[in-house]
Amino acid sequence: MAAEVISQRGVKVDVYDSMPSLGRKFLMAGKSGLNITHAEPFERFVSRYGNRQHQIEPMLRRFGPSELRQWVHGLGIETFVGTSGRVFPVGMKASPLLRAWLKRLADSGVTFHLRHKWRGWTHDNALRFESPEGEKTTNSDAVVLALGGGSWSRLGSDGAWVPWLEQAGAGVAPLQPSNCGFDVDWSPHFRERFDGHPVKSVVLSFGEFHQQGEFIITKEGVEGGLIYAASALLRDEIAAEGRAVMTLDLAPDRSIEWLVRRLSKPRGSRTMAAHLDKAVNIKSVKAGLLREFLSKDDFANVERLAYFIKNLSVPLLRPRPLDEAISSAGGVTFESLDEHLMLRSMPGVFCAGEMLDWEAPTGGYLLTACFASGYAAGNGVLEWLESQRGKTS
Ligand SMILES: Cc1cc2nc3c(=O)[nH]c(=O)nc-3n(C[C@H](O)[C@H](O)[C@H](O)COP(=O)(O)OP(=O)(O)OC[C@H]3O[C@@H](n4cnc5c(N)ncnc54)[C@H](O)[C@@H]3O)c2cc1C
């Protein structure tokens, strides 16, 4: 995005990427439909950036959800708003968009250098690259780093940049998993039986967080939309307390009284599993979750059983590793950057995208802030070049 903003003003831009092709994570995001942004009101949209709202909001005011949709339309691809307010390109794929975009960049004079891994700076501040032709160095009037976070490293963003930025005087908050799954100490039987099962229509509560949705049981624990939505809070609790306990309501549309009434009906010769299914429609993985965490005595007491159907505690041990997460928290701190995203310790070097220290839930907020920060960095470069020209003339 920065390359686009800069090249549109006739400035020569070179883009370097370590991978053999560009935009691999963008293409991966396209596999789940490419949720590019969200159509909710702006005030609500900016609140998604939590304690970084203050830093992200000014960028979104210049290039936010509406501008991003216009930009997609400008590349010849229409967008639509899904039922949840999430915005997708028609076709729900990233590849046509990326293709059209790269063509437009190439047409405006941007040169791409693939298989060029940036390795920090030389002692006289030239950029160092590892390339198929060996080590190369290059100088430029300004640099935008958009190296991504540390998740899904096979797609290119491996977080190797952290020490080089620290050496350059930038503050870097440790990269951490965001929108991630968690480990749960499942019994061997539960793990075997329910790995891959979706748990649908439940409410997850944790502190102030209450949200209805679904998630997936994995061999190691839990993952999926509802877990990701609570993941920043759960991760921080584990960091502070050593573990976190989420509470599940397995029957959000039913009251405890209703459950007690239904479960109190004579079960005759039916097994407890059949009774749970027939009386309150709790079966399969939901019944398995109850078995996993409740004692025999809990099952024998209708009031307790009804209570736990509405308030099942699931202890989470640790977040899944960063490499598996949808995105990264942490990164270059905003205190290290000026309002144009230029490093205070290294004038002329700008940072953008997921490598900055912010996080947001899924829902299109990640890509939107990446685009917005690229737009801000691009404009920052133009202003910087202008100011430097003023000094030399
Ligand atoms: C499975 C999955 C699905 C997702 N779905 C969505 C979604 O639907 N909506 C949404 O908003 N977000 C989604 N995201 C998140 C979104 O894709 C990222 O937040 C976004 O791509 C980050 O953009 P970026 O340009 O900052 O970093 P990246 O897209 O990671 O790009 C960084 C680039 O820098 C290159 N690079 C890194 N280090 C070096 C180096 N040393 N030298 C040279 N090049 C280097 C990499 O090769 C890469 O091309 C998803 C992520 C994943 C993993």
The ligand as an SDF file (V2000), in Angstrom:
LIG
                    3D

 53 58  0  0  0  0  0  0  0  0999 V2000
   -5.0370  -18.2590    7.9070 C   0  0  0  0  0  0  0  0  0  0  0  0
   -5.1640  -16.7560    8.0100 C   0  0  0  0  0  0  0  0  0  0  0  0
   -6.3510  -16.1330    7.6400 C   0  0  0  0  0  0  0  0  0  0  0  0
   -6.4920  -14.7530    7.7480 C   0  0  0  0  0  0  0  0  0  0  0  0
   -7.6640  -14.1770    7.3600 N   0  0  0  0  0  0  0  0  0  0  0  0
   -7.8280  -12.8470    7.4960 C   0  0  0  0  0  0  0  0  0  0  0  0
   -9.0320  -12.2240    7.0720 C   0  0  0  0  0  0  0  0  0  0  0  0
   -9.9380  -12.8640    6.5040 O   0  0  0  0  0  0  0  0  0  0  0  0
   -9.1700  -10.8750    7.2950 N   0  0  0  0  0  0  0  0  0  0  0  0
   -8.1780  -10.1290    7.8780 C   0  0  0  0  0  0  0  0  0  0  0  0
   -8.3690   -8.9330    8.0680 O   0  0  0  0  0  0  0  0  0  0  0  0
   -7.0050  -10.6790    8.2120 N   0  0  0  0  0  0  0  0  0  0  0  0
   -6.8020  -12.0150    8.0370 C   0  0  0  0  0  0  0  0  0  0  0  0
   -5.6200  -12.5840    8.3900 N   0  0  0  0  0  0  0  0  0  0  0  0
   -4.5280  -11.7100    8.8790 C   0  0  0  0  0  0  0  0  0  0  0  0
   -3.8620  -10.9430    7.7230 C   0  0  0  0  0  0  0  0  0  0  0  0
   -3.6190  -11.8190    6.6420 O   0  0  0  0  0  0  0  0  0  0  0  0
   -2.5510  -10.3120    8.2130 C   0  0  0  0  0  0  0  0  0  0  0  0
   -2.8140   -9.5210    9.3380 O   0  0  0  0  0  0  0  0  0  0  0  0
   -1.9020   -9.4580    7.1080 C   0  0  0  0  0  0  0  0  0  0  0  0
   -1.5980  -10.2370    5.9800 O   0  0  0  0  0  0  0  0  0  0  0  0
   -0.6340   -8.8000    7.6140 C   0  0  0  0  0  0  0  0  0  0  0  0
   -0.1220   -8.0160    6.5640 O   0  0  0  0  0  0  0  0  0  0  0  0
    1.3570   -7.4680    6.5820 P   0  0  0  0  0  0  0  0  0  0  0  0
    1.6070   -6.9140    5.2100 O   0  0  0  0  0  0  0  0  0  0  0  0
    1.6030   -6.6460    7.7550 O   0  0  0  0  0  0  0  0  0  0  0  0
    2.2500   -8.7920    6.7720 O   0  0  0  0  0  0  0  0  0  0  0  0
    2.3350  -10.1020    5.8450 P   0  0  0  0  0  0  0  0  0  0  0  0
    1.0990  -10.2920    5.0630 O   0  0  0  0  0  0  0  0  0  0  0  0
    2.7850  -11.1820    6.7750 O   0  0  0  0  0  0  0  0  0  0  0  0
    3.4860   -9.7390    4.8180 O   0  0  0  0  0  0  0  0  0  0  0  0
    4.8220   -9.5480    5.2390 C   0  0  0  0  0  0  0  0  0  0  0  0
    5.7180   -9.7740    4.0660 C   0  0  0  0  0  0  0  0  0  0  0  0
    7.0490   -9.4900    4.4640 O   0  0  0  0  0  0  0  0  0  0  0  0
    7.9070  -10.4860    3.9480 C   0  0  0  0  0  0  0  0  0  0  0  0
    9.0690  -10.5790    4.8460 N   0  0  0  0  0  0  0  0  0  0  0  0
    9.0930  -10.8500    6.1640 C   0  0  0  0  0  0  0  0  0  0  0  0
   10.3540  -10.8000    6.6440 N   0  0  0  0  0  0  0  0  0  0  0  0
   11.1370  -10.4810    5.5770 C   0  0  0  0  0  0  0  0  0  0  0  0
   12.5420  -10.2450    5.4350 C   0  0  0  0  0  0  0  0  0  0  0  0
   13.4000  -10.3460    6.4660 N   0  0  0  0  0  0  0  0  0  0  0  0
   12.9870   -9.9070    4.2120 N   0  0  0  0  0  0  0  0  0  0  0  0
   12.1530   -9.8030    3.1480 C   0  0  0  0  0  0  0  0  0  0  0  0
   10.8340   -9.9940    3.2340 N   0  0  0  0  0  0  0  0  0  0  0  0
   10.3280  -10.3260    4.4330 C   0  0  0  0  0  0  0  0  0  0  0  0
    7.0890  -11.7580    3.9380 C   0  0  0  0  0  0  0  0  0  0  0  0
    7.5710  -12.6880    3.0080 O   0  0  0  0  0  0  0  0  0  0  0  0
    5.7050  -11.2250    3.5800 C   0  0  0  0  0  0  0  0  0  0  0  0
    5.4710  -11.2490    2.1980 O   0  0  0  0  0  0  0  0  0  0  0  0
   -5.4300  -13.9610    8.2620 C   0  0  0  0  0  0  0  0  0  0  0  0
   -4.2240  -14.5810    8.6130 C   0  0  0  0  0  0  0  0  0  0  0  0
   -4.0840  -15.9630    8.4980 C   0  0  0  0  0  0  0  0  0  0  0  0
   -2.7770  -16.6060    8.9010 C   0  0  0  0  0  0  0  0  0  0  0  0
  1  2  1  0
  2  3  1  0
  2 52  2  0
  3  4  2  0
  4  5  1  0
  4 50  1  0
  5  6  2  0
  6  7  1  0
  6 13  1  0
  7  8  2  0
  7  9  1  0
  9 10  1  0
 10 11  2  0
 10 12  1  0
 12 13  2  0
 13 14  1  0
 14 15  1  0
 14 50  1  0
 15 16  1  0
 16 17  1  0
 16 18  1  0
 18 19  1  0
 18 20  1  0
 20 21  1  0
 20 22  1  0
 22 23  1  0
 23 24  1  0
 24 25  2  0
 24 26  1  0
 24 27  1  0
 27 28  1  0
 28 29  2  0
 28 30  1  0
 28 31  1  0
 31 32  1  0
 32 33  1  0
 33 34  1  0
 33 48  1  0
 34 35  1  0
 35 36  1  0
 35 46  1  0
 36 37  1  0
 36 45  1  0
 37 38  2  0
 38 39  1  0
 39 40  1  0
 39 45  2  0
 40 41  1  0
 40 42  2  0
 42 43  1  0
 43 44  2  0
 44 45  1  0
 46 47  1  0
 46 48  1  0
 48 49  1  0
 50 51  2  0
 51 52  1  0
 52 53  1  0
M  END
$$$$
